[in-house]
């Protein structure tokens, strides 16, 4: 494999936006105390604000074919209060989601504290080797038009086969865990200078751990190189939050994570059905 390009092939799908907000509880409670409104009028206005926002969220929630493409989560911990996750077909569509939310009166009570822009990514370490070897057997010159056409055809077939994973719906799970990550590239450990075959082996071993949790956790990997501050985002969905701890803890012991992974902050949230937003604002889940 040393004669082949070092970059593994990838498949890209939905554009993804994670939004993290702090809710201005103080301003929300004070809304009924403003001198320009009576308490009853302000309470009525608050209800209108919520109803309007819920309607906007419902319009964003599902695609034309009924696939859930936007979801809301109640965030735990001091880092924020609400998490929005959006899948769309393009960055333009994601930007439109941001602009649509920003036009609502409810948005005046939200303060963005973090966001993450990425695209669904499937790494193809296993099939990359087969694809490169097949091109070499045909004596194709690397990066020639013929080589590029061979690679493009292989990726096209894989994209068609993997379409459900590349363009997923937001999983219907109770808990979400999100964290960004990088591969190390320092003087002692540099993932990008390791021979392809060694990286392939480590990624295979890493993936086998995840497969053991496949019946408990839904994992969506998104690539963000050139789009955000980290290289990948990992979003996990499960009915039992303890499984996040078990999966991530076990993965810390494998070679690719122990030696070559850097992790950002972790965020965890509870799925909040859109129609339950009023309850959430009243302090109820």
C-alpha positions in Angstrom: 0.0 0.0 0.0 3.0 2.3 0.3 2.7 3.0 -3.5 -0.9 4.1 -3.2 -2.3 7.5 -2.1 -2.2 7.8 1.7 -5.7 9.4 1.9 -8.6 6.9 2.6 -11.7 7.4 0.5 -14.8 8.7 2.1 -18.4 9.1 1.4 -20.3 12.3 2.2 -24.0 12.7 2.8 -26.2 15.1 4.7 -25.0 18.5 5.9 -25.3 18.7 9.7 -25.6 21.5 12.1 -25.5 21.2 15.9 -26.7 24.3 17.8 -26.2 24.8 21.5 -28.1 27.6 23.3 -28.4 29.1 26.8 -32.0 30.1 27.5 -32.5 33.5 29.2 -34.7 32.4 32.1 -34.4 35.7 33.9 -35.7 37.7 30.9 -38.4 35.2 30.3 -39.7 35.4 33.8 -39.4 39.2 33.8 -41.4 39.5 30.6 -44.6 39.5 32.7 -43.3 42.3 34.9 -42.6 44.9 32.3 -44.3 48.2 33.1 -45.7 48.6 29.5 -47.9 45.5 29.8 -50.3 44.1 32.3 -49.4 40.7 33.7 -52.2 38.9 31.9 -51.3 40.6 28.6 -47.6 39.6 29.0 -48.6 36.0 29.8 -50.7 35.9 26.7 -47.8 37.2 24.7 -45.5 34.6 26.1 -47.9 31.9 25.0 -48.1 33.4 21.5 -44.3 33.4 21.3 -44.1 29.8 22.3 -47.0 28.8 19.9 -45.3 30.6 17.0 -41.9 29.0 17.8 -43.5 25.5 18.0 -45.1 26.0 14.6 -41.8 27.0 13.1 -40.1 24.0 14.6 -42.8 21.7 13.2 -42.2 23.1 9.8 -38.5 22.4 10.1 -38.9 19.0 11.8 -39.6 16.8 8.8 -38.6 16.6 5.2 -41.2 16.2 2.4 -41.0 12.4 2.7 -41.6 12.5 6.5 -38.0 11.9 7.6 -37.2 13.7 10.9 -34.4 16.2 10.0 -34.5 18.6 12.9 -34.7 17.7 16.6 -34.7 19.4 20.0 -32.9 18.3 23.2 -32.9 19.6 26.7 -29.3 19.9 27.7 -27.8 18.8 31.0 -25.1 20.7 32.8 -23.9 24.2 32.9 -22.8 24.4 29.2 -26.3 25.3 27.9 -30.0 24.6 28.0 -31.1 23.5 24.6 -29.5 21.6 21.7 -30.9 21.7 18.2 -29.7 19.1 15.6 -30.4 19.5 11.9 -29.8 17.3 8.9 -30.1 19.0 5.4 -29.0 18.3 1.9 -26.7 21.3 1.7 -25.0 24.0 3.7 -27.3 26.6 2.1 -30.3 24.7 3.6 -28.6 24.6 7.0 -28.0 28.4 6.8 -31.7 28.8 6.0 -32.6 26.9 9.1 -30.4 29.3 11.2 -32.0 32.3 9.6 -35.6 31.0 10.0 -35.0 30.4 13.7 -33.5 33.8 14.1 -36.6 35.5 12.8 -38.7 34.2 15.7 -39.4 36.1 18.9 -38.5 33.1 20.9 -34.9 33.4 19.5 -34.5 36.7 21.5 -34.4 34.6 24.6 -31.7 32.2 23.2 -27.9 32.9 23.4 -25.7 30.7 21.2 -22.9 29.2 23.2 -21.6 26.7 20.7 -22.3 25.2 17.3 -20.8 22.6 15.0 -20.9 22.4 11.2 -20.1 19.1 9.4 -21.3 16.5 6.9 -22.2 12.9 7.5 -19.0 10.9 6.6 -18.4 7.2 6.1 -14.7 6.3 6.2 -13.8 3.6 3.7 -10.5 2.2 5.0 -11.4 -1.4 4.1 -12.8 -0.7 0.6 -10.2 1.9 -0.2 -7.5 -0.7 -0.3 -9.6 -2.9 -2.6 -10.4 0.1 -4.9 -6.8 1.2 -5.2 -5.6 -2.4 -5.8 -8.3 -2.8 -8.5 -7.1 0.4 -10.2 -3.5 -0.8 -10.0 -4.3 -4.2 -11.5 -5.6 -2.3 -14.6 -2.3 -0.4 -14.7 -4.0 3.0 -14.3 -1.7 5.9 -13.5 -2.6 7.5 -10.2 -4.7 10.7 -10.5 -5.0 10.3 -14.3 -8.4 10.8 -15.9 -8.8 7.0 -16.1 -7.8 6.5 -12.4 -10.2 9.3 -11.3 -13.0 7.7 -13.3 -12.3 4.3 -11.7 -12.4 5.8 -8.2 -15.5 7.9 -8.9 -17.4 4.8 -10.2 -16.4 2.9 -7.1 -17.6 5.7 -4.8 -20.8 6.1 -6.8 -21.7 2.4 -6.2 -20.8 2.7 -2.5 -22.9 5.8 -2.1 -26.0 4.1 -3.6 -25.6 1.2 -1.3 -25.0 3.3 1.8 -27.7 6.0 1.1 -29.7 5.3 4.3 -26.6 5.8 6.4 -25.4 8.9 4.4 -28.8 10.6 4.6 -30.2 9.5 8.0 -33.1 10.7 10.0 -32.6 11.9 13.5 -32.8 8.7 15.5 -35.8 8.3 17.8 -33.8 7.8 21.0 -34.2 9.4 24.4 -30.6 10.5 24.9 -28.0 12.3 22.8 -24.2 12.5 23.4 -22.1 14.7 21.2 -18.3 15.4 21.1 -15.8 16.6 18.6 -12.4 14.9 18.0 -9.1 15.1 16.2 -6.3 12.7 15.3 -3.0 13.7 16.8 -0.3 15.2 14.6 2.5 16.3 16.9 6.2 15.4 17.0 5.7 12.2 18.9 2.4 10.9 17.5 1.2 11.9 14.0 -1.7 9.9 12.6 -1.1 11.3 9.1 2.4 9.9 8.8 1.5 6.3 9.7 1.5 3.9 6.7 -2.0 3.2 5.3 -2.0 -0.5 6.1 -1.3 0.3 9.8 -4.1 2.9 9.9 -6.4 0.4 8.3 -5.7 -2.2 10.9 -6.2 0.2 13.8 -9.5 1.5 12.4 -10.7 -2.0 11.8 -10.0 -2.9 15.5 -11.6 0.3 16.6 -14.7 -0.4 14.5 -15.1 -3.8 16.0 -15.7 -2.3 19.4 -18.5 -0.1 18.1 -20.2 -3.0 16.4 -20.5 -4.8 19.8 -22.7 -1.9 20.9 -24.7 -1.6 17.7 -27.9 -2.9 19.3 -27.7 -0.3 22.1 -26.2 2.8 20.4 -26.8 4.6 17.1 -23.6 6.4 16.1 -23.4 9.1 13.4 -19.9 10.3 12.4 -19.7 13.6 10.7 -16.6 15.1 9.0 -15.7 18.7 9.6 -12.2 19.2 8.3 -12.2 22.7 6.6 -15.7 23.4 8.1 -15.2 23.6 11.9 -12.4 23.6 14.5 -12.2 19.9 14.9 -11.8 17.1 12.4 -14.8 15.0 13.2 -18.0 15.2 15.3 -19.4 12.1 17.0 -23.1 12.0 17.8 -24.4 9.0 19.8 -28.1 8.1 20.5 -29.4 5.6 23.0 -32.2 4.8 25.4 -29.8 4.3 28.3 -27.2 7.1 28.8 -24.9 4.8 30.8 -24.1 3.0 27.6 -22.3 6.2 26.3 -19.9 5.8 29.2 -19.3 2.2 28.7 -18.7 2.5 24.9 -16.4 5.5 25.1 -14.5 4.1 28.0 -13.9 0.8 26.2 -12.8 2.6 23.1 -10.2 4.6 25.1 -8.3 1.3 25.5 -7.9 0.6 21.8 -4.7 1.7 20.0 -6.2 4.3 17.7 -7.9 6.2 20.6 -5.2 5.6 23.3 -2.4 6.8 21.0 -3.9 9.1 18.4 -7.1 10.6 19.6 -7.9 14.1 21.0 -11.3 14.8 22.3 -13.2 18.1 22.8 -16.0 18.9 25.2 -18.8 16.4 25.7 -22.5 17.5 25.5 -25.4 15.4 26.6 -29.2 16.0 26.2 -32.6 14.5 26.6 -34.9 14.4 23.6 -37.5 17.1 23.9 -40.6 16.6 21.8 -41.5 19.9 20.1 -45.0 20.0 21.6 -43.6 19.6 25.1 -41.6 22.9 24.9 -44.3 24.7 26.9 -43.9 22.1 29.7 -40.1 22.6 29.5 -40.6 26.4 30.0 -42.7 25.6 33.0 -39.9 23.5 34.5 -41.3 20.1 33.5 -39.9 17.4 31.3 
